[in-house]
Amino acid sequence: MVTINGREIELKSPVSVADYLEQNHYQTNRIAIELNGEILPKYQYSDTMLKDGDSMEIVSFVGGG
């Protein structure tokens, strides 16, 4: 189980952060990722695998005026 934005999710197979974001239709240019309390740099999204016990927060940037 991993926790994503406060919801527990069971992943059916190992998945990278980048693959999870793509599968769930996130635009990586408009988000920031916090994984286990640390900001995850965008260049690490493809190499970082989500594993049991991880906690990930996906923060979307919203423009306004």
Secondary structure as UniProt FT lines:
FT   STRAND          2..4
FT   TURN            5..6
FT   STRAND          7..9
FT   STRAND          15..16
FT   HELIX           17..23
FT   TURN            24..25
FT   HELIX           28..30
FT   STRAND          31..35
FT   TURN            36..37
FT   STRAND          38..40
FT   HELIX           42..44
FT   TURN            45..47
FT   STRAND          49..50
FT   TURN            52..53
FT   STRAND          55..60
//
